[in-house]
Amino acid sequence: MEPPDLDAACHWYERAADVGNPEAMCILGYLYAERMQPPDLEAARHWYERAADAGNSTAMYNLAVMV
């Protein structure tokens, strides 16, 4: 089994996020914080903040954990 294509996943999630999907924003935060090697915490925070501003409670929680 091949490893997941994280770059392709980010591409599609970013397209969904760009049209306002807060779940996609939150998943992008997760991908950047937990799955990328090395993690990109600045990008993760950006996407978590956008998702939190859109009302996503998971992103709000994840931002609190990052503090």
N, CA, C and O atoms as CSV, one atom per row, in Angstrom:
chain,resi,resn,atom,element,x,y,z
A,1,MET,N,N,0.835,-1.171,0.000
A,1,MET,CA,C,0.000,0.000,0.000
A,1,MET,C,C,0.886,1.242,0.000
A,1,MET,O,O,1.849,1.332,0.762
A,2,GLU,N,N,0.552,2.191,-0.858
A,2,GLU,CA,C,1.333,3.419,-0.960
A,2,GLU,C,C,0.928,4.406,0.126
A,2,GLU,O,O,-0.218,4.415,0.575
A,3,PRO,N,N,1.888,5.246,0.550
A,3,PRO,CA,C,1.537,6.268,1.551
A,3,PRO,C,C,0.585,7.296,0.937
A,3,PRO,O,O,0.561,7.474,-0.281
A,4,PRO,N,N,-0.190,7.965,1.771
A,4,PRO,CA,C,-1.132,8.955,1.235
A,4,PRO,C,C,-0.386,10.114,0.573
A,4,PRO,O,O,0.722,10.467,0.978
A,5,ASP,N,N,-1.000,10.689,-0.432
A,5,ASP,CA,C,-0.441,11.842,-1.132
A,5,ASP,C,C,-0.943,13.098,-0.417
A,5,ASP,O,O,-1.984,13.651,-0.772
A,6,LEU,N,N,-0.193,13.537,0.589
A,6,LEU,CA,C,-0.624,14.663,1.401
A,6,LEU,C,C,-0.683,15.968,0.615
A,6,LEU,O,O,-1.526,16.821,0.893
A,7,ASP,N,N,0.205,16.130,-0.364
A,7,ASP,CA,C,0.168,17.344,-1.174
A,7,ASP,C,C,-1.129,17.418,-1.977
A,7,ASP,O,O,-1.738,18.482,-2.083
A,8,ALA,N,N,-1.546,16.299,-2.534
A,8,ALA,CA,C,-2.805,16.280,-3.291
A,8,ALA,C,C,-3.987,16.505,-2.360
A,8,ALA,O,O,-4.925,17.223,-2.708
A,9,ALA,N,N,-3.947,15.897,-1.177
A,9,ALA,CA,C,-5.031,16.101,-0.215
A,9,ALA,C,C,-5.131,17.570,0.160
A,9,ALA,O,O,-6.227,18.130,0.190
A,10,CYS,N,N,-3.995,18.200,0.448
A,10,CYS,CA,C,-4.009,19.623,0.804
A,10,CYS,C,C,-4.566,20.471,-0.336
A,10,CYS,O,O,-5.310,21.423,-0.103
A,11,HIS,N,N,-4.207,20.126,-1.553
A,11,HIS,CA,C,-4.722,20.870,-2.709
A,11,HIS,C,C,-6.251,20.876,-2.709
A,11,HIS,O,O,-6.866,21.935,-2.829
A,12,TRP,N,N,-6.862,19.709,-2.575
A,12,TRP,CA,C,-8.321,19.616,-2.642
A,12,TRP,C,C,-8.989,20.209,-1.420
A,12,TRP,O,O,-10.036,20.845,-1.534
A,13,TYR,N,N,-8.397,20.011,-0.249
A,13,TYR,CA,C,-8.958,20.642,0.947
A,13,TYR,C,C,-8.857,22.160,0.863
A,13,TYR,O,O,-9.769,22.863,1.299
A,14,GLU,N,N,-7.757,22.678,0.306
A,14,GLU,CA,C,-7.626,24.130,0.150
A,14,GLU,C,C,-8.669,24.670,-0.824
A,14,GLU,O,O,-9.184,25.770,-0.625
A,15,ARG,N,N,-8.981,23.929,-1.850
A,15,ARG,CA,C,-10.037,24.377,-2.775
A,15,ARG,C,C,-11.369,24.453,-2.057
A,15,ARG,O,O,-12.131,25.399,-2.254
A,16,ALA,N,N,-11.656,23.456,-1.220
A,16,ALA,CA,C,-12.911,23.474,-0.456
A,16,ALA,C,C,-12.890,24.601,0.574
A,16,ALA,O,O,-13.899,25.273,0.784
A,17,ALA,N,N,-11.737,24.805,1.215
A,17,ALA,CA,C,-11.621,25.873,2.213
A,17,ALA,C,C,-11.793,27.240,1.568
A,17,ALA,O,O,-12.406,28.132,2.155
A,18,ASP,N,N,-11.262,27.409,0.375
A,18,ASP,CA,C,-11.350,28.695,-0.310
A,18,ASP,C,C,-12.783,29.095,-0.664
A,18,ASP,O,O,-13.066,30.273,-0.886
A,19,VAL,N,N,-13.678,28.118,-0.714
A,19,VAL,CA,C,-15.088,28.452,-0.966
A,19,VAL,C,C,-15.893,28.449,0.327
A,19,VAL,O,O,-17.124,28.486,0.305
A,20,GLY,N,N,-15.175,28.403,1.472
A,20,GLY,CA,C,-15.827,28.607,2.751
A,20,GLY,C,C,-16.172,27.384,3.565
A,20,GLY,O,O,-16.951,27.493,4.511
A,21,ASN,N,N,-15.632,26.225,3.244
A,21,ASN,CA,C,-15.952,25.009,3.985
A,21,ASN,C,C,-15.110,24.928,5.262
A,21,ASN,O,O,-13.912,24.658,5.186
A,22,PRO,N,N,-15.727,25.163,6.455
A,22,PRO,CA,C,-14.937,25.167,7.692
A,22,PRO,C,C,-14.374,23.798,8.072
A,22,PRO,O,O,-13.336,23.730,8.730
A,23,GLU,N,N,-15.028,22.711,7.677
A,23,GLU,CA,C,-14.485,21.381,7.974
A,23,GLU,C,C,-13.188,21.158,7.215
A,23,GLU,O,O,-12.241,20.584,7.753
A,24,ALA,N,N,-13.141,21.610,5.962
A,24,ALA,CA,C,-11.914,21.484,5.175
A,24,ALA,C,C,-10.794,22.311,5.800
A,24,ALA,O,O,-9.641,21.882,5.826
A,25,MET,N,N,-11.137,23.500,6.304
A,25,MET,CA,C,-10.137,24.343,6.968
A,25,MET,C,C,-9.558,23.625,8.181
A,25,MET,O,O,-8.346,23.635,8.397
A,26,CYS,N,N,-10.424,23.007,8.963
A,26,CYS,CA,C,-9.985,22.293,10.162
A,26,CYS,C,C,-9.113,21.087,9.798
A,26,CYS,O,O,-8.105,20.832,10.457
A,27,ILE,N,N,-9.486,20.365,8.776
A,27,ILE,CA,C,-8.684,19.217,8.344
A,27,ILE,C,C,-7.319,19.677,7.850
A,27,ILE,O,O,-6.314,19.010,8.097
A,28,LEU,N,N,-7.272,20.810,7.155
A,28,LEU,CA,C,-5.980,21.350,6.732
A,28,LEU,C,C,-5.103,21.652,7.942
A,28,LEU,O,O,-3.907,21.364,7.936
A,29,GLY,N,N,-5.699,22.230,8.973
A,29,GLY,CA,C,-4.939,22.476,10.194
A,29,GLY,C,C,-4.353,21.200,10.746
A,29,GLY,O,O,-3.184,21.150,11.128
A,30,TYR,N,N,-5.177,20.163,10.784
A,30,TYR,CA,C,-4.717,18.859,11.272
A,30,TYR,C,C,-3.587,18.313,10.390
A,30,TYR,O,O,-2.572,17.844,10.904
A,31,LEU,N,N,-3.758,18.373,9.085
A,31,LEU,CA,C,-2.731,17.840,8.192
A,31,LEU,C,C,-1.403,18.542,8.399
A,31,LEU,O,O,-0.358,17.896,8.477
A,32,TYR,N,N,-1.442,19.878,8.489
A,32,TYR,CA,C,-0.197,20.629,8.666
A,32,TYR,C,C,0.423,20.397,10.037
A,32,TYR,O,O,1.647,20.380,10.161
A,33,ALA,N,N,-0.397,20.217,11.067
A,33,ALA,CA,C,0.137,20.037,12.418
A,33,ALA,C,C,0.580,18.607,12.701
A,33,ALA,O,O,1.568,18.391,13.402
A,34,GLU,N,N,-0.139,17.636,12.163
A,34,GLU,CA,C,0.067,16.248,12.587
A,34,GLU,C,C,0.612,15.309,11.519
A,34,GLU,O,O,1.253,14.311,11.848
A,35,ARG,N,N,0.374,15.603,10.269
A,35,ARG,CA,C,0.739,14.629,9.227
A,35,ARG,C,C,1.942,15.041,8.393
A,35,ARG,O,O,2.654,14.182,7.875
A,36,MET,N,N,2.182,16.351,8.254
A,36,MET,CA,C,3.313,16.797,7.449
A,36,MET,C,C,4.617,16.532,8.203
A,36,MET,O,O,4.679,16.619,9.429
A,37,GLN,N,N,5.631,16.213,7.447
A,37,GLN,CA,C,6.956,15.983,8.017
A,37,GLN,C,C,7.937,16.930,7.359
A,37,GLN,O,O,8.236,16.751,6.179
A,38,PRO,N,N,8.450,17.923,8.055
A,38,PRO,CA,C,8.140,18.285,9.442
A,38,PRO,C,C,6.814,19.033,9.516
A,38,PRO,O,O,6.327,19.541,8.506
A,39,PRO,N,N,6.232,19.102,10.709
A,39,PRO,CA,C,4.983,19.839,10.868
A,39,PRO,C,C,5.172,21.315,10.517
A,39,PRO,O,O,6.244,21.884,10.721
A,40,ASP,N,N,4.114,21.919,9.989
A,40,ASP,CA,C,4.113,23.347,9.685
A,40,ASP,C,C,3.080,23.990,10.603
A,40,ASP,O,O,1.918,24.156,10.229
A,41,LEU,N,N,3.516,24.350,11.810
A,41,LEU,CA,C,2.590,24.846,12.819
A,41,LEU,C,C,2.020,26.218,12.467
A,41,LEU,O,O,0.905,26.545,12.875
A,42,GLU,N,N,2.762,27.013,11.726
A,42,GLU,CA,C,2.240,28.317,11.286
A,42,GLU,C,C,1.056,28.116,10.335
A,42,GLU,O,O,0.032,28.785,10.472
A,43,ALA,N,N,1.190,27.211,9.384
A,43,ALA,CA,C,0.091,26.911,8.467
A,43,ALA,C,C,-1.076,26.281,9.217
A,43,ALA,O,O,-2.235,26.592,8.945
A,44,ALA,N,N,-0.770,25.397,10.159
A,44,ALA,CA,C,-1.831,24.762,10.942
A,44,ALA,C,C,-2.632,25.814,11.702
A,44,ALA,O,O,-3.863,25.792,11.694
A,45,ARG,N,N,-1.930,26.731,12.357
A,45,ARG,CA,C,-2.616,27.783,13.107
A,45,ARG,C,C,-3.486,28.638,12.181
A,45,ARG,O,O,-4.611,28.991,12.536
A,46,HIS,N,N,-2.972,28.968,11.003
A,46,HIS,CA,C,-3.732,29.755,10.028
A,46,HIS,C,C,-5.066,29.085,9.706
A,46,HIS,O,O,-6.119,29.721,9.749
A,47,TRP,N,N,-5.007,27.793,9.384
A,47,TRP,CA,C,-6.226,27.093,8.988
A,47,TRP,C,C,-7.150,26.852,10.167
A,47,TRP,O,O,-8.370,26.934,10.018
A,48,TYR,N,N,-6.598,26.558,11.333
A,48,TYR,CA,C,-7.436,26.405,12.525
A,48,TYR,C,C,-8.141,27.727,12.855
A,48,TYR,O,O,-9.316,27.725,13.221
A,49,GLU,N,N,-7.432,28.849,12.727
A,49,GLU,CA,C,-8.051,30.144,13.009
A,49,GLU,C,C,-9.174,30.446,12.034
A,49,GLU,O,O,-10.231,30.933,12.435
A,50,ARG,N,N,-8.956,30.162,10.751
A,50,ARG,CA,C,-10.023,30.387,9.764
A,50,ARG,C,C,-11.231,29.518,10.077
A,50,ARG,O,O,-12.370,29.982,10.012
A,51,ALA,N,N,-10.984,28.260,10.414
A,51,ALA,CA,C,-12.084,27.351,10.731
A,51,ALA,C,C,-12.802,27.792,12.001
A,51,ALA,O,O,-14.031,27.744,12.067
A,52,ALA,N,N,-12.048,28.218,13.005
A,52,ALA,CA,C,-12.652,28.676,14.255
A,52,ALA,C,C,-13.498,29.924,14.013
A,52,ALA,O,O,-14.595,30.048,14.556
A,53,ASP,N,N,-12.995,30.836,13.209
A,53,ASP,CA,C,-13.754,32.044,12.874
A,53,ASP,C,C,-15.054,31.713,12.148
A,53,ASP,O,O,-16.026,32.466,12.216
A,54,ALA,N,N,-15.057,30.577,11.452
A,54,ALA,CA,C,-16.260,30.130,10.739
A,54,ALA,C,C,-17.174,29.297,11.628
A,54,ALA,O,O,-18.211,28.812,11.176
A,55,GLY,N,N,-16.785,29.128,12.910
A,55,GLY,CA,C,-17.649,28.432,13.855
A,55,GLY,C,C,-17.333,26.974,14.108
A,55,GLY,O,O,-18.124,26.288,14.755
A,56,ASN,N,N,-16.205,26.470,13.623
A,56,ASN,CA,C,-15.860,25.061,13.811
A,56,ASN,C,C,-15.293,24.852,15.211
A,56,ASN,O,O,-14.210,25.347,15.523
A,57,SER,N,N,-16.021,24.118,16.056
A,57,SER,CA,C,-15.602,23.945,17.450
A,57,SER,C,C,-14.372,23.051,17.586
A,57,SER,O,O,-13.603,23.225,18.531
A,58,THR,N,N,-14.166,22.118,16.693
A,58,THR,CA,C,-12.950,21.293,16.738
A,58,THR,C,C,-11.727,22.154,16.532
A,58,THR,O,O,-10.720,21.980,17.218
A,59,ALA,N,N,-11.803,23.080,15.595
A,59,ALA,CA,C,-10.677,23.993,15.352
A,59,ALA,C,C,-10.431,24.870,16.573
A,59,ALA,O,O,-9.281,25.149,16.914
A,60,MET,N,N,-11.491,25.301,17.226
A,60,MET,CA,C,-11.333,26.106,18.447
A,60,MET,C,C,-10.568,25.311,19.497
A,60,MET,O,O,-9.649,25.828,20.132
A,61,TYR,N,N,-10.949,24.068,19.674
A,61,TYR,CA,C,-10.264,23.181,20.634
A,61,TYR,C,C,-8.793,23.014,20.237
A,61,TYR,O,O,-7.905,23.138,21.081
A,62,ASN,N,N,-8.536,22.733,18.954
A,62,ASN,CA,C,-7.165,22.504,18.507
A,62,ASN,C,C,-6.304,23.742,18.685
A,62,ASN,O,O,-5.120,23.623,19.000
A,63,LEU,N,N,-6.869,24.931,18.491
A,63,LEU,CA,C,-6.122,26.157,18.748
A,63,LEU,C,C,-5.763,26.267,20.221
A,63,LEU,O,O,-4.644,26.652,20.559
A,64,ALA,N,N,-6.698,25.933,21.097
A,64,ALA,CA,C,-6.424,25.986,22.532
A,64,ALA,C,C,-5.313,25.027,22.916
A,64,ALA,O,O,-4.496,25.344,23.780
A,65,VAL,N,N,-5.270,23.870,22.296
A,65,VAL,CA,C,-4.228,22.884,22.582
A,65,VAL,C,C,-2.863,23.386,22.095
A,65,VAL,O,O,-1.834,23.065,22.690
A,66,MET,N,N,-2.854,24.160,21.030
A,66,MET,CA,C,-1.593,24.662,20.476
A,66,MET,C,C,-0.976,25.754,21.339
A,66,MET,O,O,0.222,26.015,21.232
A,67,VAL,N,N,-1.759,26.389,22.181
A,67,VAL,CA,C,-1.257,27.526,22.984
A,67,VAL,C,C,-0.229,27.052,23.972
A,67,VAL,O,O,0.309,27.855,24.735
